[in-house]
């Protein structure tokens, strides 16, 4: 009977190991990735929108 209880605890840790790593990595990367991307993307949109607005304003005055 001593061998039975010993085998049960073995499979326990094995199942937790593979389950824990997958859950921890996916939660940390997504949180840091989205936070860093928006910061770098913010300065880019303003630059692209400024040039687009200039040409749009020029046509109306000509008419």
CHARMM-style PDB file with segment names, atoms N, HN, CA, C and O in Angstrom:
ATOM      1  N   UNK     1       0.859  -1.211   0.000  1.00  0.00      PROA
ATOM      2  CA  UNK     1       0.000   0.000   0.000  1.00  0.00      PROA
ATOM      3  C   UNK     1       0.887   1.250   0.000  1.00  0.00      PROA
ATOM      4  O   UNK     1       0.458   2.323  -0.426  1.00  0.00      PROA
ATOM      5  N   UNK     2       2.117   1.105   0.477  1.00  0.00      PROA
ATOM      6  HN  UNK     2       2.466   0.234   0.822  1.00  0.00      PROA
ATOM      7  CA  UNK     2       2.998   2.280   0.554  1.00  0.00      PROA
ATOM      8  C   UNK     2       3.393   2.728  -0.858  1.00  0.00      PROA
ATOM      9  O   UNK     2       3.594   3.920  -1.093  1.00  0.00      PROA
ATOM     10  N   UNK     3       3.504   1.783  -1.794  1.00  0.00      PROA
ATOM     11  HN  UNK     3       3.341   0.815  -1.603  1.00  0.00      PROA
ATOM     12  CA  UNK     3       3.902   2.151  -3.164  1.00  0.00      PROA
ATOM     13  C   UNK     3       2.759   2.902  -3.846  1.00  0.00      PROA
ATOM     14  O   UNK     3       3.027   3.784  -4.662  1.00  0.00      PROA
ATOM     15  N   UNK     4       1.524   2.597  -3.554  1.00  0.00      PROA
ATOM     16  HN  UNK     4       1.306   1.880  -2.891  1.00  0.00      PROA
ATOM     17  CA  UNK     4       0.386   3.280  -4.206  1.00  0.00      PROA
ATOM     18  C   UNK     4       0.375   4.783  -3.871  1.00  0.00      PROA
ATOM     19  O   UNK     4       0.361   5.608  -4.784  1.00  0.00      PROA
ATOM     20  N   UNK     5       0.383   5.151  -2.587  1.00  0.00      PROA
ATOM     21  HN  UNK     5       0.395   4.481  -1.845  1.00  0.00      PROA
ATOM     22  CA  UNK     5       0.359   6.589  -2.201  1.00  0.00      PROA
ATOM     23  C   UNK     5       1.571   7.322  -2.786  1.00  0.00      PROA
ATOM     24  O   UNK     5       1.485   8.514  -3.082  1.00  0.00      PROA
ATOM     25  N   UNK     6       2.687   6.628  -2.952  1.00  0.00      PROA
ATOM     26  HN  UNK     6       2.757   5.660  -2.711  1.00  0.00      PROA
ATOM     27  CA  UNK     6       3.889   7.306  -3.476  1.00  0.00      PROA
ATOM     28  C   UNK     6       3.724   7.616  -4.969  1.00  0.00      PROA
ATOM     29  O   UNK     6       4.229   8.629  -5.452  1.00  0.00      PROA
ATOM     30  N   UNK     7       3.025   6.752  -5.688  1.00  0.00      PROA
ATOM     31  HN  UNK     7       2.615   5.929  -5.296  1.00  0.00      PROA
ATOM     32  CA  UNK     7       2.849   6.955  -7.142  1.00  0.00      PROA
ATOM     33  C   UNK     7       1.890   8.129  -7.398  1.00  0.00      PROA
ATOM     34  O   UNK     7       2.079   8.883  -8.352  1.00  0.00      PROA
ATOM     35  N   UNK     8       0.890   8.281  -6.572  1.00  0.00      PROA
ATOM     36  HN  UNK     8       0.736   7.668  -5.796  1.00  0.00      PROA
ATOM     37  CA  UNK     8      -0.096   9.365  -6.777  1.00  0.00      PROA
ATOM     38  C   UNK     8       0.579  10.746  -6.700  1.00  0.00      PROA
ATOM     39  O   UNK     8       0.385  11.566  -7.597  1.00  0.00      PROA
ATOM     40  N   UNK     9       1.358  11.015  -5.659  1.00  0.00      PROA
ATOM     41  HN  UNK     9       1.515  10.349  -4.931  1.00  0.00      PROA
ATOM     42  CA  UNK     9       2.027  12.333  -5.519  1.00  0.00      PROA
ATOM     43  C   UNK     9       2.948  12.613  -6.710  1.00  0.00      PROA
ATOM     44  O   UNK     9       3.128  13.772  -7.082  1.00  0.00      PROA
ATOM     45  N   UNK    10       3.531  11.582  -7.308  1.00  0.00      PROA
ATOM     46  HN  UNK    10       3.385  10.640  -7.005  1.00  0.00      PROA
ATOM     47  CA  UNK    10       4.440  11.789  -8.453  1.00  0.00      PROA
ATOM     48  C   UNK    10       3.705  12.454  -9.623  1.00  0.00      PROA
ATOM     49  O   UNK    10       4.126  13.511 -10.092  1.00  0.00      PROA
ATOM     50  N   UNK    11       2.624  11.850 -10.091  1.00  0.00      PROA
ATOM     51  HN  UNK    11       2.282  10.991  -9.710  1.00  0.00      PROA
ATOM     52  CA  UNK    11       1.867  12.402 -11.234  1.00  0.00      PROA
ATOM     53  C   UNK    11       1.341  13.800 -10.909  1.00  0.00      PROA
ATOM     54  O   UNK    11       1.194  14.630 -11.806  1.00  0.00      PROA
ATOM     55  N   UNK    12       1.058  14.063  -9.641  1.00  0.00      PROA
ATOM     56  HN  UNK    12       1.177  13.389  -8.912  1.00  0.00      PROA
ATOM     57  CA  UNK    12       0.536  15.393  -9.242  1.00  0.00      PROA
ATOM     58  C   UNK    12       1.476  16.504  -9.701  1.00  0.00      PROA
ATOM     59  O   UNK    12       1.085  17.332 -10.523  1.00  0.00      PROA
ATOM     60  N   UNK    13       2.695  16.539  -9.195  1.00  0.00      PROA
ATOM     61  HN  UNK    13       3.013  15.866  -8.528  1.00  0.00      PROA
ATOM     62  CA  UNK    13       3.675  17.596  -9.556  1.00  0.00      PROA
ATOM     63  C   UNK    13       3.902  17.655 -11.067  1.00  0.00      PROA
ATOM     64  O   UNK    13       4.049  18.739 -11.633  1.00  0.00      PROA
ATOM     65  N   UNK    14       3.931  16.502 -11.712  1.00  0.00      PROA
ATOM     66  HN  UNK    14       3.812  15.622 -11.252  1.00  0.00      PROA
ATOM     67  CA  UNK    14       4.162  16.479 -13.176  1.00  0.00      PROA
ATOM     68  C   UNK    14       3.067  17.272 -13.899  1.00  0.00      PROA
ATOM     69  O   UNK    14       3.339  18.013 -14.844  1.00  0.00      PROA
ATOM     70  N   UNK    15       1.838  17.102 -13.437  1.00  0.00      PROA
ATOM     71  HN  UNK    15       1.617  16.500 -12.669  1.00  0.00      PROA
ATOM     72  CA  UNK    15       0.719  17.789 -14.116  1.00  0.00      PROA
ATOM     73  C   UNK    15       0.740  19.289 -13.814  1.00  0.00      PROA
ATOM     74  O   UNK    15       0.345  20.102 -14.651  1.00  0.00      PROA
ATOM     75  N   UNK    16       1.201  19.649 -12.617  1.00  0.00      PROA
ATOM     76  HN  UNK    16       1.521  18.989 -11.937  1.00  0.00      PROA
ATOM     77  CA  UNK    16       1.198  21.091 -12.249  1.00  0.00      PROA
ATOM     78  C   UNK    16       2.343  21.817 -12.991  1.00  0.00      PROA
ATOM     79  O   UNK    16       2.177  22.955 -13.430  1.00  0.00      PROA
ATOM     80  N   UNK    17       3.486  21.157 -13.123  1.00  0.00      PROA
ATOM     81  HN  UNK    17       3.621  20.233 -12.766  1.00  0.00      PROA
ATOM     82  CA  UNK    17       4.645  21.799 -13.781  1.00  0.00      PROA
ATOM     83  C   UNK    17       4.271  22.291 -15.191  1.00  0.00      PROA
ATOM     84  O   UNK    17       4.390  23.481 -15.483  1.00  0.00      PROA
ATOM     85  N   UNK    18       3.826  21.390 -16.049  1.00  0.00      PROA
ATOM     86  HN  UNK    18       3.729  20.423 -15.812  1.00  0.00      PROA
ATOM     87  CA  UNK    18       3.488  21.768 -17.443  1.00  0.00      PROA
ATOM     88  C   UNK    18       2.346  22.780 -17.481  1.00  0.00      PROA
ATOM     89  O   UNK    18       2.296  23.619 -18.380  1.00  0.00      PROA
ATOM     90  N   UNK    19       1.440  22.712 -16.528  1.00  0.00      PROA
ATOM     91  HN  UNK    19       1.481  22.031 -15.797  1.00  0.00      PROA
ATOM     92  CA  UNK    19       0.283  23.642 -16.531  1.00  0.00      PROA
ATOM     93  C   UNK    19       0.697  25.015 -16.022  1.00  0.00      PROA
ATOM     94  O   UNK    19       0.194  26.021 -16.521  1.00  0.00      PROA
ATOM     95  N   UNK    20       1.588  25.089 -15.055  1.00  0.00      PROA
ATOM     96  HN  UNK    20       1.996  24.272 -14.650  1.00  0.00      PROA
ATOM     97  CA  UNK    20       1.967  26.390 -14.471  1.00  0.00      PROA
ATOM     98  C   UNK    20       2.768  27.228 -15.476  1.00  0.00      PROA
ATOM     99  O   UNK    20       2.398  28.377 -15.722  1.00  0.00      PROA
ATOM    100  N   UNK    21       3.828  26.713 -16.055  1.00  0.00      PROA
ATOM    101  HN  UNK    21       4.129  25.780 -15.856  1.00  0.00      PROA
ATOM    102  CA  UNK    21       4.655  27.494 -17.008  1.00  0.00      PROA
ATOM    103  C   UNK    21       3.832  28.114 -18.128  1.00  0.00      PROA
ATOM    104  O   UNK    21       3.964  29.312 -18.376  1.00  0.00      PROA
ATOM    105  N   UNK    22       3.002  27.363 -18.805  1.00  0.00      PROA
ATOM    106  HN  UNK    22       2.895  26.389 -18.604  1.00  0.00      PROA
ATOM    107  CA  UNK    22       2.199  27.897 -19.933  1.00  0.00      PROA
ATOM    108  C   UNK    22       1.327  29.070 -19.490  1.00  0.00      PROA
ATOM    109  O   UNK    22       1.148  30.026 -20.244  1.00  0.00      PROA
ATOM    110  N   UNK    23       0.784  29.004 -18.273  1.00  0.00      PROA
ATOM    111  HN  UNK    23       0.929  28.227 -17.661  1.00  0.00      PROA
ATOM    112  CA  UNK    23      -0.132  30.087 -17.837  1.00  0.00      PROA
ATOM    113  C   UNK    23       0.657  31.340 -17.449  1.00  0.00      PROA
ATOM    114  O   UNK    23       0.192  32.456 -17.682  1.00  0.00      PROA
ATOM    115  N   UNK    24       1.834  31.169 -16.866  1.00  0.00      PROA
ATOM    116  HN  UNK    24       2.211  30.262 -16.677  1.00  0.00      PROA
ATOM    117  CA  UNK    24       2.597  32.345 -16.399  1.00  0.00      PROA
ATOM    118  C   UNK    24       3.187  33.146 -17.578  1.00  0.00      PROA
ATOM    119  O   UNK    24       3.004  34.362 -17.623  1.00  0.00      PROA
ATOM    120  N   UNK    25       3.871  32.522 -18.510  1.00  0.00      PROA
ATOM    121  HN  UNK    25       4.019  31.534 -18.474  1.00  0.00      PROA
ATOM    122  CA  UNK    25       4.484  33.258 -19.642  1.00  0.00      PROA
ATOM    123  C   UNK    25       3.459  34.022 -20.468  1.00  0.00      PROA
ATOM    124  O   UNK    25       3.672  35.204 -20.736  1.00  0.00      PROA
ATOM    125  N   UNK    26       2.382  33.417 -20.874  1.00  0.00      PROA
ATOM    126  HN  UNK    26       2.209  32.457 -20.656  1.00  0.00      PROA
ATOM    127  CA  UNK    26       1.377  34.098 -21.725  1.00  0.00      PROA
ATOM    128  C   UNK    26       0.800  35.327 -21.038  1.00  0.00      PROA
ATOM    129  O   UNK    26       0.431  36.288 -21.712  1.00  0.00      PROA
ATOM    130  N   UNK    27       0.713  35.316 -19.709  1.00  0.00      PROA
ATOM    131  HN  UNK    27       1.013  34.535 -19.161  1.00  0.00      PROA
ATOM    132  CA  UNK    27       0.082  36.462 -19.011  1.00  0.00      PROA
ATOM    133  C   UNK    27       1.069  37.628 -18.909  1.00  0.00      PROA
ATOM    134  O   UNK    27       0.653  38.786 -18.951  1.00  0.00      PROA
ATOM    135  N   UNK    28       2.359  37.344 -18.778  1.00  0.00      PROA
ATOM    136  HN  UNK    28       2.697  36.404 -18.744  1.00  0.00      PROA
ATOM    137  CA  UNK    28       3.344  38.441 -18.610  1.00  0.00      PROA
ATOM    138  C   UNK    28       3.668  39.118 -19.957  1.00  0.00      PROA
ATOM    139  O   UNK    28       3.607  40.345 -20.042  1.00  0.00      PROA
ATOM    140  N   UNK    29       4.007  38.366 -20.998  1.00  0.00      PROA
ATOM    141  HN  UNK    29       4.057  37.369 -20.929  1.00  0.00      PROA
ATOM    142  CA  UNK    29       4.345  38.965 -22.311  1.00  0.00      PROA
ATOM    143  C   UNK    29       3.233  39.860 -22.837  1.00  0.00      PROA
ATOM    144  O   UNK    29       3.509  41.001 -23.206  1.00  0.00      PROA
ATOM    145  N   UNK    30       2.013  39.405 -22.889  1.00  0.00      PROA
ATOM    146  HN  UNK    30       1.788  38.478 -22.590  1.00  0.00      PROA
ATOM    147  CA  UNK    30       0.896  40.219 -23.420  1.00  0.00      PROA
ATOM    148  C   UNK    30       0.772  41.539 -22.673  1.00  0.00      PROA
ATOM    149  O   UNK    30       0.438  42.557 -23.279  1.00  0.00      PROA
ATOM    150  N   UNK    31       1.033  41.543 -21.375  1.00  0.00      PROA
ATOM    151  HN  UNK    31       1.305  40.717 -20.883  1.00  0.00      PROA
ATOM    152  CA  UNK    31       0.875  42.782 -20.585  1.00  0.00      PROA
ATOM    153  C   UNK    31       1.991  43.766 -20.958  1.00  0.00      PROA
ATOM    154  O   UNK    31       1.743  44.967 -21.066  1.00  0.00      PROA
ATOM    155  N   UNK    32       3.208  43.270 -21.153  1.00  0.00      PROA
ATOM    156  HN  UNK    32       3.410  42.295 -21.065  1.00  0.00      PROA
ATOM    157  CA  UNK    32       4.328  44.184 -21.464  1.00  0.00      PROA
ATOM    158  C   UNK    32       4.303  44.580 -22.948  1.00  0.00      PROA
ATOM    159  O   UNK    32       4.561  45.736 -23.282  1.00  0.00      PROA
ATOM    160  N   UNK    33       3.999  43.646 -23.819  1.00  0.00      PROA
ATOM    161  HN  UNK    33       3.790  42.706 -23.548  1.00  0.00      PROA
ATOM    162  CA  UNK    33       4.002  43.938 -25.270  1.00  0.00      PROA
ATOM    163  C   UNK    33       3.025  45.076 -25.606  1.00  0.00      PROA
ATOM    164  O   UNK    33       3.436  46.081 -26.187  1.00  0.00      PROA
ATOM    165  N   UNK    34       1.763  44.936 -25.255  1.00  0.00      PROA
ATOM    166  HN  UNK    34       1.430  44.120 -24.783  1.00  0.00      PROA
ATOM    167  CA  UNK    34       0.752  45.969 -25.581  1.00  0.00      PROA
ATOM    168  C   UNK    34       1.110  47.312 -24.959  1.00  0.00      PROA
ATOM    169  O   UNK    34       0.804  48.359 -25.531  1.00  0.00      PROA
ATOM    170  N   UNK    35       1.749  47.295 -23.805  1.00  0.00      PROA
ATOM    171  HN  UNK    35       1.998  46.445 -23.341  1.00  0.00      PROA
ATOM    172  CA  UNK    35       2.072  48.578 -23.129  1.00  0.00      PROA
ATOM    173  C   UNK    35       3.213  49.287 -23.864  1.00  0.00      PROA
ATOM    174  O   UNK    35       3.219  50.514 -23.955  1.00  0.00      PROA
ATOM    175  N   UNK    36       4.163  48.535 -24.379  1.00  0.00      PROA
ATOM    176  HN  UNK    36       4.158  47.537 -24.305  1.00  0.00      PROA
ATOM    177  CA  UNK    36       5.311  49.168 -25.061  1.00  0.00      PROA
ATOM    178  C   UNK    36       4.916  49.591 -26.482  1.00  0.00      PROA
ATOM    179  O   UNK    36       5.380  50.621 -26.971  1.00  0.00      PROA
ATOM    180  N   UNK    37       4.087  48.826 -27.125  1.00  0.00      PROA
ATOM    181  HN  UNK    37       3.709  47.990 -26.728  1.00  0.00      PROA
ATOM    182  CA  UNK    37       3.698  49.150 -28.512  1.00  0.00      PROA
ATOM    183  C   UNK    37       2.944  50.488 -28.578  1.00  0.00      PROA
ATOM    184  O   UNK    37       3.316  51.355 -29.369  1.00  0.00      PROA
ATOM    185  N   UNK    38       1.916  50.668 -27.780  1.00  0.00      PROA
ATOM    186  HN  UNK    38       1.614  49.964 -27.138  1.00  0.00      PROA
ATOM    187  CA  UNK    38       1.131  51.928 -27.805  1.00  0.00      PROA
ATOM    188  C   UNK    38       2.048  53.133 -27.613  1.00  0.00      PROA
ATOM    189  O   UNK    38       1.881  54.147 -28.290  1.00  0.00      PROA
ATOM    190  N   UNK    39       3.009  53.038 -26.705  1.00  0.00      PROA
ATOM    191  HN  UNK    39       3.145  52.214 -26.155  1.00  0.00      PROA
ATOM    192  CA  UNK    39       3.918  54.175 -26.452  1.00  0.00      PROA
ATOM    193  C   UNK    39       4.650  54.556 -27.750  1.00  0.00      PROA
ATOM    194  O   UNK    39       4.747  55.734 -28.091  1.00  0.00      PROA
ATOM    195  N   UNK    40       5.154  53.558 -28.458  1.00  0.00      PROA
ATOM    196  HN  UNK    40       5.075  52.601 -28.181  1.00  0.00      PROA
ATOM    197  CA  UNK    40       5.921  53.856 -29.685  1.00  0.00      PROA
ATOM    198  C   UNK    40       4.984  54.238 -30.838  1.00  0.00      PROA
ATOM    199  O   UNK    40       5.372  54.998 -31.725  1.00  0.00      PROA
ATOM    200  N   UNK    41       3.788  53.726 -30.827  1.00  0.00      PROA
ATOM    201  HN  UNK    41       3.473  53.108 -30.106  1.00  0.00      PROA
ATOM    202  CA  UNK    41       2.844  53.998 -31.935  1.00  0.00      PROA
ATOM    203  C   UNK    41       2.237  55.402 -31.787  1.00  0.00      PROA
ATOM    204  O   UNK    41       1.911  56.043 -32.786  1.00  0.00      PROA
ATOM    205  N   UNK    42       2.089  55.869 -30.568  1.00  0.00      PROA
ATOM    206  HN  UNK    42       2.354  55.348 -29.757  1.00  0.00      PROA
ATOM    207  CA  UNK    42       1.483  57.201 -30.345  1.00  0.00      PROA
ATOM    208  C   UNK    42       2.222  58.288 -31.140  1.00  0.00      PROA
ATOM    209  O   UNK    42       1.583  59.058 -31.857  1.00  0.00      PROA
ATOM    210  N   UNK    43       3.545  58.363 -31.025  1.00  0.00      PROA
ATOM    211  HN  UNK    43       4.064  57.737 -30.442  1.00  0.00      PROA
ATOM    212  CA  UNK    43       4.323  59.391 -31.746  1.00  0.00      PROA
ATOM    213  C   UNK    43       4.227  59.210 -33.262  1.00  0.00      PROA
ATOM    214  O   UNK    43       4.402  60.180 -34.000  1.00  0.00      PROA
ATOM    215  N   UNK    44       3.962  58.026 -33.734  1.00  0.00      PROA
ATOM    216  HN  UNK    44       3.821  57.238 -33.134  1.00  0.00      PROA
ATOM    217  CA  UNK    44       3.911  57.788 -35.194  1.00  0.00      PROA
ATOM    218  C   UNK    44       2.613  58.340 -35.810  1.00  0.00      PROA
ATOM    219  O   UNK    44       2.684  59.045 -36.816  1.00  0.00      PROA
ATOM    220  N   UNK    45       1.457  58.051 -35.256  1.00  0.00      PROA
ATOM    221  HN  UNK    45       1.399  57.478 -34.438  1.00  0.00      PROA
ATOM    222  CA  UNK    45       0.177  58.547 -35.814  1.00  0.00      PROA
ATOM    223  C   UNK    45       0.181  60.063 -35.995  1.00  0.00      PROA
ATOM    224  O   UNK    45      -0.180  60.532 -37.075  1.00  0.00      PROA
ATOM    225  N   UNK    46       0.566  60.844 -35.005  1.00  0.00      PROA
ATOM    226  HN  UNK    46       0.860  60.463 -34.128  1.00  0.00      PROA
ATOM    227  CA  UNK    46       0.592  62.324 -35.132  1.00  0.00      PROA
ATOM    228  C   UNK    46       1.387  62.753 -36.373  1.00  0.00      PROA
ATOM    229  O   UNK    46       0.943  63.631 -37.114  1.00  0.00      PROA
ATOM    230  N   UNK    47       2.540  62.150 -36.603  1.00  0.00      PROA
ATOM    231  HN  UNK    47       2.901  61.437 -36.001  1.00  0.00      PROA
ATOM    232  CA  UNK    47       3.368  62.538 -37.765  1.00  0.00      PROA
ATOM    233  C   UNK    47       2.627  62.244 -39.076  1.00  0.00      PROA
ATOM    234  O   UNK    47       2.655  63.049 -40.007  1.00  0.00      PROA
ATOM    235  N   UNK    48       1.976  61.105 -39.135  1.00  0.00      PROA
ATOM    236  HN  UNK    48       1.953  60.451 -38.379  1.00  0.00      PROA
ATOM    237  CA  UNK    48       1.306  60.707 -40.393  1.00  0.00      PROA
ATOM    238  C   UNK    48       0.027  61.523 -40.596  1.00  0.00      PROA
ATOM    239  O   UNK    48      -0.356  61.804 -41.732  1.00  0.00      PROA
ATOM    240  N   UNK    49      -0.624  61.898 -39.513  1.00  0.00      PROA
ATOM    241  HN  UNK    49      -0.313  61.670 -38.591  1.00  0.00      PROA
ATOM    242  CA  UNK    49      -1.896  62.649 -39.630  1.00  0.00      PROA
ATOM    243  C   UNK    49      -1.604  64.105 -40.020  1.00  0.00      PROA
ATOM    244  O   UNK    49      -2.379  64.700 -40.769  1.00  0.00      PROA
ATOM    245  N   UNK    50      -0.529  64.675 -39.538  1.00  0.00      PROA
ATOM    246  HN  UNK    50       0.101  64.191 -38.930  1.00  0.00      PROA
ATOM    247  CA  UNK    50      -0.201  66.087 -39.836  1.00  0.00      PROA
ATOM    248  C   UNK    50      -0.081  66.293 -41.358  1.00  0.00      PROA
ATOM    249  O   UNK    50      -0.759  67.166 -41.901  1.00  0.00      PROA
ATOM    250  N   UNK    51       0.746  65.529 -42.046  1.00  0.00      PROA
ATOM    251  HN  UNK    51       1.297  64.820 -41.605  1.00  0.00      PROA
ATOM    252  CA  UNK    51       0.914  65.671 -43.511  1.00  0.00      PROA
ATOM    253  C   UNK    51      -0.403  65.426 -44.242  1.00  0.00      PROA
ATOM    254  O   UNK    51      -0.673  66.069 -45.256  1.00  0.00      PROA
ATOM    255  N   UNK    52      -1.213  64.520 -43.748  1.00  0.00      PROA
ATOM    256  HN  UNK    52      -0.994  63.997 -42.924  1.00  0.00      PROA
ATOM    257  CA  UNK    52      -2.489  64.211 -44.421  1.00  0.00      PROA
ATOM    258  C   UNK    52      -3.442  65.411 -44.314  1.00  0.00      PROA
ATOM    259  O   UNK    52      -4.182  65.699 -45.255  1.00  0.00      PROA
ATOM    260  N   UNK    53      -3.426  66.098 -43.191  1.00  0.00      PROA
ATOM    261  HN  UNK    53      -2.825  65.864 -42.427  1.00  0.00      PROA
ATOM    262  CA  UNK    53      -4.358  67.228 -42.988  1.00  0.00      PROA
ATOM    263  C   UNK    53      -3.964  68.398 -43.908  1.00  0.00      PROA
ATOM    264  O   UNK    53      -4.845  69.056 -44.462  1.00  0.00      PROA
ATOM    265  N   UNK    54      -2.701  68.663 -44.078  1.00  0.00      PROA
ATOM    266  HN  UNK    54      -1.985  68.129 -43.629  1.00  0.00      PROA
ATOM    267  CA  UNK    54      -2.254  69.807 -44.900  1.00  0.00      PROA
ATOM    268  C   UNK    54      -2.844  69.727 -46.320  1.00  0.00      PROA
ATOM    269  O   UNK    54      -3.495  70.673 -46.761  1.00  0.00      PROA
ATOM    270  N   UNK    55      -2.630  68.630 -47.030  1.00  0.00      PROA
ATOM    271  HN  UNK    55      -2.100  67.862 -46.671  1.00  0.00      PROA
ATOM    272  CA  UNK    55      -3.139  68.496 -48.411  1.00  0.00      PROA
ATOM    273  C   UNK    55      -4.661  68.599 -48.437  1.00  0.00      PROA
ATOM    274  O   UNK    55      -5.225  69.125 -49.397  1.00  0.00      PROA
ATOM    275  N   UNK    56      -5.323  68.112 -47.413  1.00  0.00      PROA
ATOM    276  HN  UNK    56      -4.865  67.685 -46.634  1.00  0.00      PROA
ATOM    277  CA  UNK    56      -6.796  68.139 -47.386  1.00  0.00      PROA
ATOM    278  C   UNK    56      -7.270  69.590 -47.258  1.00  0.00      PROA
ATOM    279  O   UNK    56      -8.306  69.948 -47.819  1.00  0.00      PROA
ATOM    280  N   UNK    57      -6.535  70.422 -46.536  1.00  0.00      PROA
ATOM    281  HN  UNK    57      -5.694  70.131 -46.081  1.00  0.00      PROA
ATOM    282  CA  UNK    57      -6.965  71.830 -46.353  1.00  0.00      PROA
ATOM    283  C   UNK    57      -6.667  72.649 -47.621  1.00  0.00      PROA
ATOM    284  O   UNK    57      -7.399  73.590 -47.925  1.00  0.00      PROA
ATOM    285  N   UNK    58      -5.635  72.314 -48.341  1.00  0.00      PROA
ATOM    286  HN  UNK    58      -5.040  71.550 -48.094  1.00  0.00      PROA
ATOM    287  CA  UNK    58      -5.251  73.095 -49.541  1.00  0.00      PROA
ATOM    288  C   UNK    58      -6.366  73.062 -50.612  1.00  0.00      PROA
ATOM    289  O   UNK    58      -6.715  74.117 -51.141  1.00  0.00      PROA
ATOM    290  N   UNK    59      -6.916  71.925 -50.937  1.00  0.00      PROA
ATOM    291  HN  UNK    59      -6.632  71.067 -50.507  1.00  0.00      PROA
ATOM    292  CA  UNK    59      -7.955  71.842 -51.993  1.00  0.00      PROA
ATOM    293  C   UNK    59      -9.137  72.770 -51.717  1.00  0.00      PROA
ATOM    294  O   UNK    59      -9.553  73.480 -52.632  1.00  0.00      PROA
ATOM    295  N   UNK    60      -9.695  72.805 -50.522  1.00  0.00      PROA
ATOM    296  HN  UNK    60      -9.357  72.228 -49.778  1.00  0.00      PROA
ATOM    297  CA  UNK    60     -10.859  73.675 -50.227  1.00  0.00      PROA
ATOM    298  C   UNK    60     -10.569  75.141 -50.542  1.00  0.00      PROA
ATOM    299  O   UNK    60     -11.376  75.776 -51.220  1.00  0.00      PROA
ATOM    300  N   UNK    61      -9.447  75.708 -50.076  1.00  0.00      PROA
ATOM    301  HN  UNK    61      -8.792  75.192 -49.525  1.00  0.00      PROA
ATOM    302  CA  UNK    61      -9.132  77.139 -50.348  1.00  0.00      PROA
ATOM    303  C   UNK    61      -9.069  77.409 -51.855  1.00  0.00      PROA
ATOM    304  O   UNK    61      -9.519  78.465 -52.300  1.00  0.00      PROA
ATOM    305  N   UNK    62      -8.527  76.494 -52.642  1.00  0.00      PROA
ATOM    306  HN  UNK    62      -8.161  75.636 -52.281  1.00  0.00      PROA
ATOM    307  CA  UNK    62      -8.400  76.712 -54.098  1.00  0.00      PROA
ATOM    308  C   UNK    62      -9.799  76.858 -54.715  1.00  0.00      PROA
ATOM    309  O   UNK    62     -10.022  77.738 -55.546  1.00  0.00      PROA
ATOM    310  N   UNK    63     -10.713  76.016 -54.318  1.00  0.00      PROA
ATOM    311  HN  UNK    63     -10.531  75.301 -53.643  1.00  0.00      PROA
ATOM    312  CA  UNK    63     -12.065  76.072 -54.895  1.00  0.00      PROA
ATOM    313  C   UNK    63     -12.696  77.414 -54.542  1.00  0.00      PROA
ATOM    314  OT1 UNK    63     -13.836  77.680 -54.924  1.00  0.00      PROA
TER     315      UNK     63
END
